[in-house]
């Protein structure tokens, strides 16, 4: 995945993606760039519940409902 920042810089992300039960459960694990390496996102119930693992702090946080849009 490649994104363009507000300063017109392009950043490419490489990740592994796994899904189960017709995408009811999804796991995304980032490989590159170094800043997000080993960070993971778990989406359950068709992305109704989203959990994010932050490697730097070694914490898991649930994404707030209002942050999803």
C-alpha positions, 0 to 999 in steps of 0.5 A: 500500500502506498500513501501520499502525505500532505507534503506530497511524500509517498510512503509504501507499506508492506504487510501480511493480511489474514482473514477467516470466516469470509472476512469476519475476522481480519489480521494485518501485520506490518513488515515495512517501513521500520516505523510500523514494523511488527505493528498489528491490527485485528478486526473482529465482527466485520470490523465492528471491533478493531484492536491495534498492537503498538510495538513501541509501547507493547500495548493493545488498544481498542479503537474507539467507535467514533475514530472509525470513520 
